[in-house]
Amino acid sequence: MGAILDLVEKMRTPGGIVVTILIVVAGYFFYKWVMAEPGEKK
């Protein structure tokens, strides 16, 4: 639980917000890549 609270504290800094947004965007594109249909072209 302490590690989660540390991460939340880091997310409240301006740099932490940027890193959090980058992680969310990377996770979104990774999800889209994994869930893409095999025959689907981009």
C-alpha positions in Angstrom: 0.0 0.0 0.0 2.9 2.4 0.8 4.3 2.0 -2.8 0.9 2.9 -4.2 0.8 6.1 -2.1 4.3 7.0 -3.2 3.3 6.6 -6.9 0.2 8.9 -6.3 2.4 11.5 -4.6 4.8 11.5 -7.6 1.8 11.8 -10.0 0.9 15.1 -8.4 4.1 16.8 -9.6 4.1 18.4 -13.1 6.6 15.8 -14.3 4.6 13.0 -12.8 1.5 14.1 -14.7 3.4 14.0 -18.0 4.8 10.6 -17.2 1.4 9.3 -16.2 -0.1 10.5 -19.5 2.7 8.9 -21.5 2.1 5.6 -19.7 -1.6 5.7 -20.3 -1.1 6.5 -24.0 1.5 3.7 -24.4 -0.9 1.3 -22.6 -3.7 2.3 -25.0 -1.7 1.7 -28.1 -0.3 -1.6 -26.7 -3.9 -2.7 -26.1 -5.0 -1.7 -29.6 -2.0 -3.6 -31.0 -2.7 -6.8 -29.0 -6.4 -6.8 -29.7 -6.1 -6.0 -33.4 -7.6 -8.6 -35.8 -4.9 -10.6 -37.6 -6.1 -9.6 -41.0 -6.6 -5.9 -40.1 -4.4 -3.4 -41.9 -3.6 0.0 -40.4 
